[in-house]
Amino acid sequence: MLCAAAHADTIVLKNGDRIQADSAQERNGRVEYTLGDNTMTIPKSIVVRIEKGPVYGPSPSQVAAATAEAPPAHEEMASSGDLVSRVVRNGVINAGAIKAIEDQGDSLRSAAANSIAANFEEKRLNYTAAARYLQAALVFLPDHGVLLESYASILLKLGQPAEAVLRAQQATRVSPQSADAFLLLGYAYYKNDHNREAIAALKKSLQLRPDDKTRDLLERVERESKTEADFRQQESSHFTLRYEGSQAADALRTQVLETLEADYRDLSSDLGSSPRNIYVSLYTDQAFFDVTHAAAWTAANLAPRAWTHHQWYRRQFADYPKTRRALIPFVL
């Protein structure tokens, strides 16, 4: 799992929220921050501090994978046509218009303006910018259900499930009859390996609104929970390895953890950042097929192809990463 580094500042707010910006500075009693070509300001009185330094985000491949799977927020914050035309002009976001709207002191219009910008960036697949505009919108309306659902959805697409759980939890408290809020919460729990909580949230979503995709996700989480019910755990400094005790040999478990730790040290050194604890599950062949519902011939079809392509890349490119694996990350 590789992360892309970007120099950015983080604005820590008194309500616990964090705004990631390209740059931030105090100016005339306000905190001014930039997002791409746009500049916005918030009152200094609501800011605890500005943290300077690089921020590590997901790689493009991680974002693509998360985007394909993460449930969307179906509802958008209501806004007038004249507000939309002011915020988005000639196919670009008008940062000056957003600032002018914010300076008028109307929280609802200020939040709506930033929400419009977030929706615009999301449709362009610029999820980092969308997240920043939603952060700004939530400064003005911190308990707005639609904004919270949108922000949770964007965080999931950015591969930030821990933060998404907090926002989705808040969304379900604000909008207890929203099926989307509970769907997002269930998926966020699932991505955080909290399957029991995920199942409860997904069942609640289905009670509020029957939906085939939600039902499929629930069945998937239930299959995994059933398969892993008898799993045991073994931990190292940075990994938690889960395995079926009767099937995973002691030597294999130790070798997997040692290999993972060795590659972890290399990645931490290269990136200058240490990811949080990582969960790894070892399935038997049958358990894997039970969980994924993959056809039994899948591995036989794809594994040789993956190995052949891997060897070809190693022969053709001298700078091909030596730590990259063909089939199983860190192992094979």
N, C-alpha and C positions, 0 to 999 in steps of 0.2 A: 504494500500500500504506500504509494508515493504521494507526497504533498508538494504543491507548488508554493514557493515563497514569494511574498509581495511585501514591499515596504509600506507600512500603514500605521496609523495611530488609532487607538481605541479610547473613546470617550466613555467614562464610567459615570452613570447617572445615580442620583440619590435613591431612586426607586428600584435600583438593582439592574436596570437595563444597561446594555453596552452598545455603543454605536461604533462600527468600524468605518474609518474614513481614510482616504488617501493621505490627508494631512489635517491637523487641527491646531488651532491656536486661540489664545484669549485676545480679545480686542474690544475695547470700549464697553466693558461690562457684559460682554457676550462671548460665547465660544463659536468661532467661525470654523467650518470644516468643508473640505472639498470632496466631491464624489465624481471622478472623471472630469468633465468640463464644467460641472455644476458646483456652485458655492452656496452653502446654507448656513444659518446661524440659529443658535438656541440660547436662552438666558443662562448666564453664568451661575445663577442661583440654584439651578437644578442639577449642576455638575459637581461630582466629587473630585475627579481628577482626570487628567489626560495621560494615557500610557503611550509612550513612544516605542517604536520598534517594529520588526518584521512580524507578519502574521502568516501562518501556514494554513493554506486551504487545500481542498481536494484537487486532484489532477483532473484534466478534462475527461479521461476515461471513467473516473469515479463519478463525476457529475453526470455523464451520459447514462451510466448504469442506474444511478439513483433516480434520475429523471424518468426513465422508462418504467420504473416500478412504483415510485411514490404516488400516493393518491393525491389528486389535485383538490384545491379549494374551489368549489363550484360557484360560489357567490362572490360578487365584487361589491365594494362599497358604493352606495348610491352617490351620484354626482350629476350636476347639470351639464348640458351641452356646452354652455359658454365657458365653464370652468375647464372642460377638456380642451377646448380650442385655445385657451390661454396657456395651459401647461404644455401641450404638444403642438408645436408650430412647425410646419414644413418638414415633418418627419423627424424632428429632434425635440428633446425636452428643453423648455425655456426656463432655465434656472432663475433668471431675473423675475419671471412671473411668479414662480413659487415663493421666492423671497418676499415679493411685494404682497402676496396673499397672506403670508405668515406675519408680516409687519402690521397687518390690519387687526390682529389680535382675536380673530375668530377661530376658535379651536376646531370646529367642525369643518370649515372650509380649508383650513391649513392641513388637517389630516386627509381630507379628500384630495387635495392637490398632490400630496405626496403619494397617496394611494394610486392616483392616475399615473404618476410617473413610474411607480412600481409595476403596475400592470403592463405598461408600455415596455419596460425592460424585460419583464418575464416573457412576453411574447417574442422578444428578440433573443431569448435563451440567455440573457445576461443576468443570471440569478444573483450574483454578488451585488450588483447595483440595485436590483429589485429588493434585496434584503435590507440594504441601507435606507432606501426610501420608506420601507415599511417600518423600520426602526424609528425614523423621523416621524412618521404618522402616529405611531404609538406613544410618542412623547406628548402629543396633543390629546389623544384619546386612548389612554392606557388600557381601558376595559371594553374596547369595542370588539364584539365577537367576530365579525367578518375579518377585521384586520388581524386578529390573533390567529384565526384559521389560515389566512393567507401567509402569514409569517411562518407558522409551523410547517406549512406545505413547502415553502421555499427553503427552510432550513433542512428539511428532509432531502430535497433535491441537491442541496449543497453537501450532503453527507455529514450533517451535524445532528444526529438523532437525540443526543442528550439534551441539547438546548431545545430541540423540538418538543420533547416531552413536557418541559416546563410551560411552553407556550400553549400546547394543546390542552394541558390540565387547566390552565387559566381559561381557555376558550370554553371548555365544558362547564366550568363554574359560572361563567357569564351567560352562556347559551345552553342550558341543560336539555333543551329539546332539539338540539342540532345534531342530526345524524353524521354530518361531515366532521364535526368536532370530535365525536367519539371514534370515527373511522381513523382520523389523523392520530388521535391518541393511541388507539390500538396498534397502528402500524409503527408509531414511534416506540412504543413499549417493545414491540417485536424486534425492532432493530437494536434495541438496548439489551436483548436477551432476557426480557422480563415477560416470558410467555404467559404466565398465569394472569397477570394484569392485562396483557394484550387480549387474551380470550374474553375476559369480562367486558372490556371496552368495545370489542367488535360485536359481541352479543347485544350490547346496549344499542349500538348503531343500527343493527338489524331490526331491533324492536321498534326503533323510531322510523326506519324506512327500509323495507326489504330491497336488497340489491345483490345481483349475482356476483359482482366482483368482490364485494365485501364478504359474501358467503364463501367464495373460493379462498380468500385470504384466511378466513377463520378456519376452514378445513385444513389448510396448509399448516397453520400454527398448531392446531390440535394434533396433526400427524407427527410433527416434530416433537411436541411435548410428550406424546405417547412413546415415541421411539427413544427419547432421552430420559425417560422416567427412571431407568435403572443405571444411568450413567454415573460414573465416578469422576472425581477431579484430581488433577495433579498440577501444582503451581510452580512456576519459576519466578524470577525477578519481575518479568514483564508480561508473562503469558499465563493463561489459565487453560489447561488442556482437559477437555471432557472426552470420555471414552467409555465404551462398553467393557466393563471389567473382565468378563470372561473371554473376550476376544482380542484385546490389545496386550501384547507381551510387554513385560517391564523394560526390556532392552529397547524395543521400538519406541515406547513413550519417552524414555530418557534421551534417545538419539534425536527424536523430533524436537524436543524442548531445547537441547543443546544447539541444534542447527538453527532453530528460530532465534535463540539468544545471540548467536554469532552474527546472523544477518541483521538483527536489531541494532547491535553495536555499530555495524558498518553504516546502516541507514541514518542512525542518530548522528554519527560523525559527519556524514555527507550533508545532512539537512540542517544541522545545528539545532535540532529540536527533538524532544523525546515524547512520542505518542503515549497516550494512556494505556492502561492494561488491555490486552487483546485476548479475546476468547477464540479457541480453536477446538473444533469437534472432529473426532475420528469415528467414522461410520464403517460398519462391515458393508460388503457389497449389497447384501439384501436390505439392510437398514437404509442405505443410500437410496435404493430404488423405491423403498416404501415411502420415504420422505418426499422425494422429488417427483415420483411417478414417471421417472424417465424410462424409456424402453430399455430392455435388458441388453440390446445390441449396441447401445449408444457408446459405451466405453470402448468396445472392440472396434467400432467404426472410427471414432475420433482420436483415441489415444495414439495409435500408430502415426496418424497424420500430424498430430501435434509434435511428436518426437522427430519426425522427418523434417518438418519445417524448422524446428529448433536447431537441428544439426546443420541445416543449410545456412541459416543466419550466422551461426558461429563460424562457418567456413568463409562466408562472403564478406563479413564485416569485422575488421580487426578490433573495433571499439565496442563490439556487442558486449553488454554487461555480463561478466563472468558469473555473477550471482543469480542471474535470471534462470528460472526453471521452465521446463516445457509443459508440465501438466499440473503438478501440485506445488504451490508457492513454497519456497524454502526447502523443498524435499526432493522432488523428481523433475 
